[in-house]
Amino acid sequence: MIMLHFIGVYFTLIFVWMACLAAGTVAGKPVPAHYRSLAWLILLLGLVETAANILAFNNIKNHFLFNLSESVRFLGVARFFYVVLANSALKKIALGFLFLFPVFVLANMVLVQGFFTLNTASYVLGGSFVLLLSVAYIWQLYISDETRSIFRDPAFWISLAYLLFLAVSVPYIGMLNYLWNKYPSFTSHYYDYIFQTALIIHNILLTAGFLCMRPSLKQN
């Protein structure tokens, strides 16, 4: 009964686990290294998200896990885009982010917002950057002369997953304290209906991206 109640409260985990299962089908397989690394990242973050929800279910504050996991997520996804983006200027900017973002996260965690409180500044910076990289990749596909369908490109689905989710989550997390103090009812409804729906779609799109790699695995 407790397990069913847990799943009922944190039902979005079903879609997180679905993405993890799809990622597990390509982790360790003969796919390009950046896809394999992303698959392992999704598996790791799925475990962390499960643990964070278990803590929340038991009324234990889990912000420290969120701070760590989201920082790792943004670094891992930025590294992925560093590989798939063709523009040399964007690659340099992404590389700079990979070096500077951990410094910002550490400084914010130690000196400003603290380890056990929600690090909204780090989330907004990292999320906004990954959002821009996802837009850049989709634009790269749009102007490309290649004739292959974008729907067969795993990176398209991955880019779309982060574009749609971060477009919803970044402004929400960035204004969370203000919204919660001024408009608690709106904030709660936004999370329940918009944020969680975006999270579900995000994981469905990630699942599609990893499943796109299956035909190439069969060919190998």
N, CA, C and O of each residue as an XYZ file, in Angstrom:
880
protein
N       0.813     -1.208      0.000
C       0.000      0.000      0.000
C       0.854      1.269      0.000
O       0.550      2.240     -0.692
N       1.928      1.236      0.792
C       2.799      2.417      0.856
C       3.404      2.695     -0.514
O       3.502      3.846     -0.937
N       3.815      1.614     -1.214
C       4.413      1.772     -2.546
C       3.410      2.376     -3.521
O       3.761      3.254     -4.309
N       2.170      1.911     -3.471
C       1.140      2.443     -4.364
C       0.861      3.908     -4.063
O       0.660      4.714     -4.972
N       0.851      4.244     -2.776
C       0.633      5.642     -2.396
C       1.784      6.519     -2.881
O       1.576      7.636     -3.354
N       3.006      5.988     -2.753
C       4.192      6.717     -3.218
C       4.106      6.979     -4.721
O       4.348      8.098     -5.174
N       3.763      5.951     -5.491
C       3.644      6.103     -6.946
C       2.511      7.065     -7.297
O       2.614      7.832     -8.254
N       1.438      7.020     -6.521
C       0.328      7.929     -6.782
C       0.704      9.380     -6.575
O       0.255     10.259     -7.310
N       1.532      9.629     -5.569
C       1.956     11.003     -5.281
C       3.010     11.463     -6.278
O       2.951     12.584     -6.783
N       3.972     10.592     -6.559
C       5.092     10.944     -7.447
C       4.995     10.152     -8.753
O       5.930      9.459     -9.154
N       3.843     10.275     -9.399
C       3.573      9.502    -10.617
C       4.494      9.866    -11.776
O       4.670      9.070    -12.698
N       5.084     11.059    -11.738
C       5.990     11.440    -12.832
C       7.223     10.549    -12.856
O       7.913     10.472    -13.873
N       7.509      9.873    -11.738
C       8.647      8.951    -11.717
C       8.478      7.822    -12.727
O       9.464      7.280    -13.226
N       7.234      7.467    -13.026
C       6.993      6.415    -14.021
C       7.641      6.792    -15.350
O       8.228      5.946    -16.023
N       7.532      8.053    -15.722
C       8.089      8.519    -16.988
C       9.608      8.693    -16.892
O      10.326      8.511    -17.875
N      10.087      9.047    -15.700
C      11.536      9.093    -15.474
C      12.124      7.694    -15.643
O      13.153      7.527    -16.297
N      11.474      6.691    -15.055
C      11.943      5.311    -15.181
C      11.833      4.817    -16.620
O      12.661      4.027    -17.073
N      10.815      5.278    -17.337
C      10.679      4.908    -18.747
C      11.871      5.418    -19.551
O      12.427      4.695    -20.378
N      12.261      6.673    -19.301
C      13.433      7.225    -19.982
C      14.697      6.469    -19.582
O      15.585      6.253    -20.407
N      14.772      6.068    -18.313
C      15.931      5.299    -17.849
C      16.006      3.944    -18.550
O      17.091      3.494    -18.919
N      14.866      3.297    -18.733
C      14.847      2.009    -19.434
C      15.329      2.172    -20.871
O      16.102      1.357    -21.375
N      14.862      3.235    -21.523
C      15.304      3.494    -22.901
C      16.800      3.794    -22.938
O      17.514      3.322    -23.823
N      17.268      4.585    -21.966
C      18.701      4.892    -21.900
C      19.510      3.628    -21.641
O      20.611      3.463    -22.166
N      18.949      2.736    -20.822
C      19.649      1.487    -20.511
C      19.840      0.581    -21.708
O      20.737     -0.263    -21.711
N      18.999      0.745    -22.737
C      19.134     -0.096    -23.930
C      20.323      0.305    -24.792
O      20.760     -0.465    -25.647
N      20.855      1.526    -24.568
C      21.997      1.968    -25.376
C      23.265      2.190    -24.549
O      24.358      2.279    -25.107
N      23.128      2.281    -23.225
C      24.316      2.457    -22.379
C      25.205      1.222    -22.507
O      24.748      0.093    -22.332
N      26.456      1.452    -22.810
C      27.381      0.347    -22.978
C      27.332     -0.321    -24.337
O      28.080     -1.265    -24.591
N      26.459      0.157    -25.217
C      26.330     -0.404    -26.567
C      27.234      0.361    -27.535
O      27.742      1.428    -27.192
N      27.438     -0.175    -28.739
C      28.314      0.497    -29.720
C      27.647      1.692    -30.394
O      27.369      1.673    -31.593
N      27.397      2.729    -29.600
C      26.872      3.997    -30.122
C      27.937      5.054    -29.873
O      28.837      4.825    -29.066
N      27.867      6.207    -30.538
C      28.853      7.267    -30.298
C      28.973      7.597    -28.813
O      27.998      7.524    -28.064
N      30.187      7.962    -28.403
C      30.491      8.148    -26.984
C      29.596      9.185    -26.316
O      29.228      9.024    -25.153
N      29.238     10.261    -27.049
C      28.425     11.298    -26.413
C      26.998     10.819    -26.136
O      26.360     11.280    -25.189
N      26.500      9.896    -26.961
C      25.190      9.313    -26.671
C      25.286      8.348    -25.493
O      24.409      8.315    -24.631
N      26.345      7.577    -25.468
C      26.539      6.633    -24.372
C      26.691      7.365    -23.036
O      26.131      6.943    -22.025
N      27.451      8.460    -23.041
C      27.634      9.248    -21.816
C      26.315      9.841    -21.345
O      26.023      9.860    -20.149
N      25.517     10.327    -22.300
C      24.221     10.892    -21.938
C      23.309      9.815    -21.360
O      22.563     10.074    -20.415
N      23.364      8.619    -21.917
C      22.541      7.520    -21.414
C      22.893      7.199    -19.964
O      22.004      7.019    -19.131
N      24.187      7.126    -19.662
C      24.608      6.869    -18.281
C      24.206      8.013    -17.363
O      23.854      7.789    -16.205
N      24.258      9.233    -17.873
C      23.840     10.394    -17.087
C      22.358     10.295    -16.730
O      21.976     10.550    -15.588
N      21.527      9.929    -17.696
C      20.093      9.802    -17.459
C      19.816      8.703    -16.433
O      18.939      8.851    -15.582
N      20.564      7.605    -16.513
C      20.399      6.523    -15.538
C      20.765      6.992    -14.132
O      20.046      6.714    -13.172
N      21.880      7.700    -14.018
C      22.316      8.218    -12.717
C      21.300      9.199    -12.149
O      20.939      9.116    -10.975
N      20.842     10.125    -12.981
C      19.894     11.134    -12.516
C      18.537     10.518    -12.174
O      17.825     11.020    -11.304
N      18.186      9.437    -12.857
C      16.953      8.730    -12.525
C      17.009      8.138    -11.126
O      16.028      8.185    -10.383
N      18.163      7.580    -10.770
C      18.349      7.048     -9.419
C      18.284      8.164     -8.379
O      17.656      8.012     -7.331
N      18.939      9.289     -8.681
C      18.954     10.421     -7.744
C      17.550     10.990     -7.574
O      17.142     11.327     -6.462
N      16.810     11.095     -8.678
C      15.457     11.641     -8.602
C      14.543     10.729     -7.796
O      13.692     11.197     -7.040
N      14.725      9.427     -7.964
C      13.958      8.473     -7.167
C      14.266      8.644     -5.681
O      13.361      8.678     -4.848
N      15.567      8.752     -5.361
C      15.974      8.943     -3.964
C      15.421     10.250     -3.404
O      14.978     10.295     -2.257
N      15.444     11.312     -4.206
C      14.941     12.615     -3.756
C      13.446     12.550     -3.461
O      12.971     13.142     -2.492
N      12.710     11.826     -4.304
C      11.263     11.704     -4.075
C      10.951     10.842     -2.857
O       9.965     11.076     -2.159
N      11.799      9.841     -2.604
C      11.625      9.030     -1.393
C      11.839      9.894     -0.153
O      11.102      9.783      0.827
N      12.853     10.755     -0.204
C      13.090     11.675      0.912
C      11.887     12.603      1.120
O      11.431     12.798      2.247
N      11.383     13.167      0.026
C      10.238     14.070      0.127
C       9.010     13.345      0.656
O       8.235     13.907      1.430
N       8.835     12.094      0.238
C       7.695     11.288      0.696
C       7.741     11.093      2.208
O       6.711     10.972      2.870
N       8.971     11.067      2.735
C       9.160     10.902      4.180
C       9.387     12.227      4.900
O       9.887     12.269      6.024
N       9.001     13.325      4.209
C       9.088     14.681      4.779
C      10.510     15.065      5.169
O      10.728     15.742      6.174
N      11.479     14.623      4.362
C      12.881     14.992      4.549
C      13.275     15.941      3.424
O      13.063     15.641      2.248
N      13.838     17.064      3.780
C      14.199     18.075      2.787
C      15.228     17.514      1.810
O      16.226     16.923      2.223
N      14.981     17.702      0.513
C      15.848     17.107     -0.514
C      16.501     18.136     -1.426
O      16.990     17.785     -2.499
N      16.516     19.399     -1.018
C      17.068     20.442     -1.885
C      18.541     20.215     -2.215
O      18.996     20.563     -3.304
N      19.275     19.641     -1.289
C      20.701     19.418     -1.547
C      20.903     18.439     -2.699
O      21.844     18.586     -3.479
N      20.025     17.439     -2.810
C      20.122     16.504     -3.933
C      19.760     17.188     -5.238
O      20.397     16.952     -6.265
N      18.749     18.026     -5.202
C      18.342     18.782     -6.381
C      19.484     19.683     -6.852
O      19.780     19.747     -8.045
N      20.123     20.377     -5.908
C      21.231     21.267     -6.257
C      22.354     20.512     -6.969
O      22.885     20.976     -7.978
N      22.705     19.353     -6.434
C      23.803     18.571     -7.018
C      23.401     17.955     -8.349
O      24.142     18.046     -9.328
N      22.227     17.326     -8.390
C      21.829     16.596     -9.593
C      21.584     17.527    -10.779
O      21.947     17.196    -11.908
N      20.968     18.692    -10.535
C      20.700     19.596    -11.643
C      21.982     20.227    -12.176
O      22.100     20.474    -13.377
N      22.939     20.488    -11.292
C      24.227     21.013    -11.750
C      24.938     19.992    -12.629
O      25.496     20.339    -13.670
N      24.915     18.728    -12.201
C      25.526     17.652    -12.995
C      24.779     17.487    -14.311
O      25.393     17.273    -15.357
N      23.454     17.587    -14.259
C      22.644     17.469    -15.482
C      23.037     18.531    -16.511
O      23.264     18.221    -17.680
N      23.113     19.773    -16.066
C      23.413     20.858    -16.997
C      24.814     20.713    -17.583
O      25.027     21.004    -18.761
N      25.756     20.273    -16.781
C      27.116     20.058    -17.290
C      27.139     18.917    -18.303
O      27.760     19.032    -19.360
N      26.467     17.826    -17.981
C      26.456     16.676    -18.882
C      25.767     16.967    -20.203
O      26.242     16.558    -21.263
N      24.642     17.678    -20.136
C      23.906     17.999    -21.368
C      24.660     19.046    -22.189
O      24.662     18.987    -23.419
N      25.300     20.005    -21.512
C      26.111     20.990    -22.239
C      27.263     20.311    -22.966
O      27.604     20.686    -24.088
N      27.862     19.309    -22.323
C      28.936     18.552    -22.974
C      28.399     17.818    -24.202
O      29.075     17.746    -25.228
N      27.193     17.277    -24.098
C      26.566     16.610    -25.234
C      26.403     17.576    -26.403
O      26.736     17.247    -27.542
N      25.886     18.772    -26.113
C      25.696     19.752    -27.175
C      27.033     20.262    -27.722
O      27.133     20.603    -28.900
N      28.042     20.311    -26.881
C      29.379     20.693    -27.351
C      29.827     19.765    -28.477
O      30.499     20.198    -29.413
N      29.459     18.506    -28.387
C      29.852     17.528    -29.406
C      28.988     17.646    -30.655
O      29.511     17.605    -31.768
N      27.676     17.791    -30.491
C      26.783     17.716    -31.656
C      26.648     19.039    -32.412
O      26.262     19.043    -33.581
N      26.959     20.152    -31.763
C      26.874     21.432    -32.469
C      28.047     21.591    -33.427
O      29.176     21.223    -33.104
N      27.773     22.141    -34.603
C      28.807     22.287    -35.625
C      29.488     23.651    -35.582
O      30.638     23.778    -36.001
N      28.802     24.658    -35.088
C      29.340     26.017    -35.087
C      30.509     26.143    -34.118
O      30.367     25.844    -32.932
N      31.656     26.582    -34.613
C      32.870     26.641    -33.789
C      32.747     27.660    -32.652
O      33.275     27.440    -31.562
N      32.052     28.774    -32.903
C      31.870     29.787    -31.862
C      31.030     29.233    -30.715
O      31.339     29.449    -29.543
N      29.958     28.512    -31.070
C      29.107     27.914    -30.036
C      29.862     26.854    -29.254
O      29.674     26.706    -28.046
N      30.719     26.116    -29.953
C      31.526     25.116    -29.267
C      32.443     25.766    -28.227
O      32.597     25.249    -27.120
N      33.047     26.896    -28.586
C      33.924     27.598    -27.646
C      33.142     28.122    -26.445
O      33.616     28.065    -25.310
N      31.940     28.634    -26.708
C      31.102     29.141    -25.624
C      30.691     27.991    -24.699
O      30.708     28.128    -23.476
N      30.325     26.861    -25.300
C      29.948     25.692    -24.500
C      31.122     25.197    -23.672
O      30.956     24.802    -22.518
N      32.302     25.220    -24.263
C      33.499     24.792    -23.539
C      33.776     25.724    -22.362
O      34.143     25.271    -21.277
N      33.602     27.014    -22.578
C      33.771     27.971    -21.493
C      32.774     27.723    -20.371
O      33.118     27.831    -19.194
N      31.543     27.390    -20.734
C      30.525     27.081    -19.739
C      30.926     25.872    -18.904
O      30.732     25.864    -17.688
N      31.483     24.854    -19.549
C      31.883     23.639    -18.845
C      32.941     23.916    -17.779
O      33.009     23.212    -16.771
N      33.758     24.931    -17.998
C      34.789     25.289    -17.016
C      34.263     26.268    -15.963
O      34.615     26.157    -14.789
N      33.424     27.225    -16.374
C      33.019     28.298    -15.475
C      31.788     27.954    -14.628
O      31.663     28.430    -13.500
N      30.890     27.139    -15.159
C      29.667     26.840    -14.420
C      29.933     26.141    -13.087
O      29.314     26.508    -12.089
N      30.833     25.143    -13.025
C      31.106     24.539    -11.714
C      31.619     25.543    -10.688
O      31.316     25.423     -9.500
N      32.391     26.528    -11.133
C      32.888     27.569    -10.225
C      31.719     28.384     -9.681
O      31.654     28.670     -8.486
N      30.793     28.757    -10.570
C      29.612     29.515    -10.150
C      28.769     28.710     -9.168
O      28.334     29.234     -8.142
N      28.540     27.436     -9.483
C      27.727     26.575     -8.618
C      28.342     26.470     -7.227
O      27.646     26.597     -6.220
N      29.650     26.237     -7.182
C      30.342     26.100     -5.896
C      30.276     27.397     -5.095
O      30.006     27.379     -3.894
N      30.524     28.520     -5.767
C      30.486     29.818     -5.085
C      29.080     30.115     -4.569
O      28.914     30.584     -3.443
N      28.072     29.841     -5.393
C      26.690     30.079     -4.981
C      26.297     29.181     -3.815
O      25.596     29.606     -2.896
N      26.756     27.939     -3.864
C      26.412     26.967     -2.832
C      27.076     27.293     -1.494
O      26.473     27.119     -0.435
N      28.319     27.767     -1.549
C      29.083     28.014     -0.322
C      28.857     29.423      0.223
O      28.737     29.617      1.433
N      28.801     30.402     -0.675
C      28.814     31.796     -0.233
C      27.463     32.498     -0.265
O      27.262     33.471      0.462
N      26.533     32.026     -1.094
C      25.307     32.792     -1.302
C      24.063     32.027     -0.816
O      23.514     32.349      0.238
N      23.630     31.043     -1.561
C      22.339     30.414     -1.265
C      22.424     29.233     -0.303
O      21.426     28.867      0.318
N      23.609     28.635     -0.176
C      23.763     27.539      0.774
C      23.532     26.172      0.150
O      22.901     26.053     -0.900
N      24.050     25.143      0.810
C      23.997     23.773      0.296
C      22.611     23.149      0.459
O      22.178     22.368     -0.388
N      21.919     23.491      1.544
C      20.659     22.820      1.866
C      19.425     23.619      1.462
O      18.302     23.196      1.737
N      19.616     24.763      0.818
C      18.483     25.512      0.278
C      18.501     25.413     -1.246
O      19.536     25.125     -1.848
N      17.360     25.651     -1.854
C      17.242     25.521     -3.305
C      18.093     26.576     -4.004
O      17.876     27.774     -3.825
N      19.066     26.125     -4.803
C      19.978     27.037     -5.501
C      19.351     27.495     -6.818
O      19.698     27.005     -7.893
N      18.429     28.435     -6.709
C      17.693     28.898     -7.883
C      18.591     29.603     -8.895
O      18.375     29.490    -10.102
N      19.603     30.334     -8.406
C      20.481     31.070     -9.322
C      21.261     30.111    -10.214
O      21.405     30.347    -11.413
N      21.763     29.032     -9.626
C      22.509     28.039    -10.405
C      21.600     27.373    -11.426
O      22.005     27.129    -12.563
N      20.361     27.076    -11.015
C      19.424     26.433    -11.935
C      19.099     27.343    -13.105
O      19.077     26.900    -14.253
N      18.847     28.612    -12.819
C      18.489     29.554    -13.883
C      19.645     29.724    -14.860
O      19.434     29.733    -16.073
N      20.865     29.859    -14.346
C      22.019     30.031    -15.235
C      22.245     28.782    -16.076
O      22.341     28.863    -17.301
N      22.328     27.641    -15.430
C      22.576     26.401    -16.161
C      21.442     26.039    -17.100
O      21.677     25.632    -18.238
N      20.204     26.187    -16.622
C      19.056     25.852    -17.445
C      18.916     26.761    -18.649
O      18.587     26.306    -19.744
N      19.164     28.043    -18.447
C      19.062     28.997    -19.565
C      20.103     28.689    -20.631
O      19.826     28.791    -21.826
N      21.303     28.311    -20.197
C      22.360     28.021    -21.163
C      22.033     26.762    -21.968
O      22.185     26.745    -23.189
N      21.585     25.715    -21.282
C      21.222     24.484    -21.989
C      20.026     24.732    -22.909
O      19.956     24.169    -24.001
N      19.096     25.563    -22.477
C      17.956     25.930    -23.325
C      18.439     26.584    -24.613
O      17.952     26.251    -25.694
N      19.382     27.503    -24.514
C      19.921     28.164    -25.705
C      20.645     27.172    -26.612
O      20.551     27.260    -27.836
N      21.366     26.230    -26.010
C      22.073     25.222    -26.815
C      21.081     24.322    -27.549
O      21.321     23.935    -28.692
N      19.987     23.994    -26.907
C      18.981     23.152    -27.563
C      18.334     23.888    -28.733
O      18.072     23.294    -29.779
N      18.079     25.173    -28.553
C      17.551     25.987    -29.653
C      18.563     26.052    -30.797
O      18.199     25.961    -31.970
N      19.840     26.210    -30.437
C      20.899     26.289    -31.453
C      20.977     25.010    -32.271
O      21.185     25.062    -33.483
N      20.812     23.856    -31.616
C      20.891     22.596    -32.369
C      19.687     22.440    -33.308
O      19.838     22.001    -34.448
N      18.505     22.798    -32.826
C      17.329     22.699    -33.692
C      17.462     23.660    -34.879
O      17.066     23.329    -35.997
N      18.014     24.840    -34.633
C      18.276     25.772    -35.731
C      19.306     25.191    -36.696
O      19.191     25.367    -37.909
N      20.294     24.511    -36.171
C      21.299     23.863    -37.009
C      20.648     22.847    -37.936
O      21.014     22.755    -39.108
N      19.698     22.091    -37.430
C      18.975     21.126    -38.257
C      18.128     21.835    -39.311
O      18.018     21.375    -40.447
N      17.528     22.966    -38.917
C      16.645     23.697    -39.823
C      17.396     24.229    -41.046
O      16.871     24.202    -42.159
N      18.626     24.711    -40.838
C      19.382     25.303    -41.946
C      20.296     24.282    -42.637
O      21.002     24.621    -43.586
N      20.279     23.042    -42.161
C      21.154     22.022    -42.725
C      20.684     21.605    -44.113
O      19.490     21.630    -44.413
N      21.643     21.220    -44.956
C      21.327     20.729    -46.304
C      21.108     19.219    -46.326
O      20.786     18.658    -47.373
N      21.277     18.566    -45.200
C      21.102     17.112    -45.161
C      19.645     16.748    -45.426
O      18.725     17.477    -45.055
N      19.464     15.611    -46.073
C      18.121     15.182    -46.469
C      17.519     14.183    -45.482
O      16.340     13.847    -45.591
N      18.312     13.704    -44.519
C      17.795     12.735    -43.560
C      16.716     13.374    -42.688
O      16.846     14.528    -42.281
N      15.652     12.623    -42.403
C      14.563     13.138    -41.589
C      15.062     13.466    -40.182
O      15.797     12.687    -39.574
N      14.649     14.635    -39.672
C      15.059     15.015    -38.317
C      14.468     14.071    -37.281
O      14.998     13.950    -36.177
N      13.371     13.399    -37.628
C      12.726     12.499    -36.678
C      13.539     11.228    -36.457
O      13.254     10.462    -35.537
N      14.542     11.001    -37.290
C      15.445      9.869    -37.087
C      16.741     10.273    -36.400
O      17.640      9.455    -36.206
N      16.820     11.532    -36.041
C      18.006     12.062    -35.375
C      17.770     12.070    -33.859
O      16.939     12.844    -33.383
N      18.473     11.236    -33.093
C      18.261     11.211    -31.643
C      18.486     12.567    -30.986
O      17.782     12.921    -30.040
N      19.463     13.330    -31.481
C      19.769     14.624    -30.882
C      18.621     15.617    -31.058
O      18.478     16.540    -30.255
N      17.804     15.442    -32.094
C      16.636     16.309    -32.268
C      15.660     16.116    -31.111
O      15.192     17.090    -30.522
N      15.352     14.860    -30.786
C      14.418     14.569    -29.704
C      14.981     15.031    -28.363
O      14.248     15.549    -27.521
N      16.278     14.841    -28.169
C      16.920     15.264    -26.930
C      16.890     16.784    -26.807
O      16.619     17.319    -25.732
N      17.167     17.475    -27.905
C      17.108     18.948    -27.904
C      15.697     19.430    -27.605
O      15.503     20.346    -26.807
N      14.717     18.813    -28.245
C      13.324     19.201    -28.032
C      12.901     18.951    -26.584
O      12.151     19.730    -25.995
N      13.400     17.847    -26.027
C      13.072     17.517    -24.636
C      13.542     18.616    -23.692
O      12.794     19.039    -22.811
N      14.772     19.079    -23.870
C      15.299     20.110    -22.978
C      14.737     21.486    -23.298
O      14.562     22.307    -22.397
N      14.457     21.746    -24.555
C      13.877     23.040    -24.914
C      12.516     23.224    -24.240
O      12.267     24.247    -23.601
N      11.644     22.235    -24.385
C      10.286     22.371    -23.864
C      10.269     22.383    -22.334
O       9.554     23.179    -21.725
N      11.052     21.505    -21.720
C      11.026     21.447    -20.257
C      11.648     22.686    -19.626
O      11.088     23.253    -18.689
N      12.792     23.104    -20.130
C      13.477     24.253    -19.531
C      12.733     25.561    -19.792
O      12.816     26.493    -18.992
N      12.009     25.633    -20.904
C      11.198     26.824    -21.159
C      10.116     26.994    -20.093
O       9.676     28.110    -19.814
N       9.692     25.876    -19.501
C       8.695     25.907    -18.426
C       9.352     26.033    -17.056
O       8.890     26.799    -16.210
N      10.432     25.278    -16.837
C      11.008     25.175    -15.490
C      11.908     26.345    -15.098
O      11.926     26.735    -13.930
N      12.649     26.908    -16.040
C      13.596     27.983    -15.691
C      12.882     29.212    -15.117
O      13.267     29.673    -14.043
N      11.859     29.763    -15.783
C      11.182     30.917    -15.177
C      10.476     30.562    -13.874
O      10.396     31.389    -12.965
N       9.967     29.341    -13.779
C       9.275     28.919    -12.559
C      10.244     28.839    -11.376
O       9.976     29.396    -10.312
N      11.366     28.148    -11.566
C      12.354     28.018    -10.497
C      12.969     29.376    -10.173
O      13.213     29.694     -9.010
N      13.216     30.165    -11.201
C      13.830     31.473    -10.994
C      12.978     32.408    -10.150
O      13.508     33.204     -9.374
N      11.671     32.316    -10.296
C      10.762     33.209     -9.558
C      10.044     32.494     -8.420
O       9.078     33.021     -7.868
N      10.511     31.297     -8.064
C       9.768     30.457     -7.126
C       9.523     31.131     -5.782
O       8.399     31.124     -5.280
N      10.562     31.708     -5.200
C      10.392     32.344     -3.885
C       9.384     33.481     -3.936
O       8.520     33.592     -3.066
N       9.494     34.325     -4.955
C       8.563     35.444     -5.120
C       7.140     34.932     -5.332
O       6.202     35.406     -4.691
N       6.986     33.964     -6.233
C       5.660     33.436     -6.546
C       5.025     32.777     -5.329
O       3.832     32.941     -5.071
N       5.836     32.030     -4.585
C       5.288     31.311     -3.432
C       4.822     32.284     -2.352
O       3.821     32.037     -1.679
N       5.544     33.383     -2.189
C       5.171     34.379     -1.185
C       3.963     35.202     -1.605
O       3.110     35.529     -0.780
N       3.891     35.537     -2.891
C       2.832     36.423     -3.381
C       1.601     35.672     -3.904
O       0.462     36.086     -3.687
N       1.860     34.558     -4.597
C       0.756     33.844     -5.254
C       0.875     32.344     -4.990
O       1.125     31.585     -5.926
N       0.705     31.894     -3.750
C       0.898     30.476     -3.418
C      -0.037     29.536     -4.168
O       0.368     28.441     -4.558
N      -1.283     29.955     -4.372
C      -2.232     29.096     -5.072
C      -1.825     28.899     -6.533
O      -1.830     27.779     -7.043
N      -1.471     30.006     -7.200
C      -1.012     29.923     -8.591
C       0.241     29.072     -8.689
O       0.360     28.250     -9.597
N       1.179     29.255     -7.768
C       2.441     28.515     -7.780
C       2.201     27.021     -7.646
O       2.818     26.216     -8.344
N       1.302     26.661     -6.743
C       0.981     25.250     -6.545
C       0.317     24.644     -7.777
O       0.651     23.529     -8.176
N      -0.617     25.368     -8.378
C      -1.306     24.872     -9.568
C      -0.359     24.801    -10.774
O      -0.444     23.882    -11.589
N       0.536     25.774    -10.870
C       1.516     25.762    -11.962
C       2.362     24.506    -11.874
O       2.616     23.839    -12.877
N       2.797     24.190    -10.656
C       3.622     22.985    -10.481
C       2.819     21.732    -10.807
O       3.304     20.857    -11.523
N       1.615     21.637    -10.298
C       0.818     20.419    -10.466
C       0.432     20.159    -11.911
O       0.432     19.013    -12.360
N       0.099     21.227    -12.646
C      -0.466     21.025    -13.982
C       0.511     21.337    -15.118
O       0.529     20.631    -16.127
N       1.307     22.367    -14.967
C       2.197     22.769    -16.064
C       3.589     22.161    -15.911
O       4.102     21.534    -16.838
N       4.192     22.342    -14.755
C       5.540     21.831    -14.529
C       5.579     20.315    -14.685
O       6.439     19.780    -15.385
N       4.649     19.627    -14.033
C       4.674     18.159    -14.081
C       4.320     17.627    -15.467
O       4.845     16.598    -15.891
N       3.426     18.328    -16.176
C       3.135     17.929    -17.556
C       4.367     18.089    -18.431
O       4.661     17.226    -19.258
N       5.093     19.199    -18.251
C       6.330     19.426    -19.006
C       7.359     18.356    -18.675
O       8.098     17.912    -19.554
N       7.412     17.936    -17.406
C       8.351     16.884    -17.002
C       8.014     15.556    -17.666
O       8.910     14.828    -18.094
N       6.735     15.244    -17.753
C       6.306     14.015    -18.424
C       6.682     14.043    -19.898
O       7.254     13.083    -20.416
N       6.360     15.150    -20.576
C       6.697     15.281    -22.003
C       8.201     15.205    -22.199
O       8.673     14.579    -23.149
N       8.961     15.838    -21.307
C      10.421     15.809    -21.359
C      10.935     14.371    -21.387
O      11.779     14.025    -22.214
N      10.432     13.549    -20.495
C      10.916     12.169    -20.412
C      10.425     11.308    -21.570
O      11.118     10.380    -21.986
N       9.242     11.605    -22.093
C       8.763     10.899    -23.290
C       9.663     11.218    -24.481
O      10.001     10.327    -25.260
N      10.051     12.482    -24.626
C      10.927     12.881    -25.732
C      12.320     12.286    -25.573
O      12.933     11.878    -26.559
N      12.827     12.232    -24.345
C      14.115     11.568    -24.117
C      14.033     10.091    -24.496
O      14.949      9.542    -25.109
N      12.924      9.460    -24.124
C      12.720      8.052    -24.481
C      12.739      7.877    -25.993
O      13.357      6.944    -26.507
N      12.064      8.774    -26.705
C      12.049      8.716    -28.172
C      13.459      8.867    -28.730
O      13.832      8.188    -29.687
N      14.241      9.762    -28.126
C      15.608      9.972    -28.589
C      16.468      8.724    -28.455
O      17.204      8.367    -29.374
N      16.372      8.072    -27.321
C      17.172      6.863    -27.123
C      16.670      5.711    -27.991
O      17.468      4.911    -28.480
N      15.365      5.621    -28.184
C      14.824      4.561    -29.034
C      15.205      4.779    -30.493
O      15.255      3.824    -31.268
N      15.475      6.033    -30.877
C      15.931      6.321    -32.240
C      17.283      5.671    -32.521
O      17.633      5.442    -33.678
N      18.025      5.378    -31.491
C      19.346      4.775    -31.672
C      19.260      3.279    -31.916
O      20.247      2.667    -32.326
N      18.108      2.681    -31.675
C      17.978      1.234    -31.803
C      18.223      0.718    -33.222
O      18.900     -0.298    -33.379
N      17.692      1.387    -34.282
C      17.958      0.873    -35.634
C      19.439      0.782    -35.952
O      19.877     -0.190    -36.568
N      20.229      1.787    -35.539
C      21.662      1.757    -35.822
C      22.338      0.644    -35.053
O      23.319      0.073    -35.529
N      21.827      0.321    -33.858
C      22.382     -0.791    -33.098
C      22.127     -2.111    -33.822
O      22.996     -2.982    -33.864
N      20.921     -2.252    -34.395
C      20.595     -3.485    -35.122
C      21.471     -3.630    -36.358
O      21.880     -4.737    -36.709
N      21.762     -2.501    -37.024
C      22.607     -2.548    -38.205
C      24.029     -2.967    -37.847
O      24.689     -3.673    -38.609
N      24.501     -2.516    -36.658
C      25.844     -2.892    -36.215
C      25.898     -4.346    -35.818
O      26.953     -4.839    -35.418
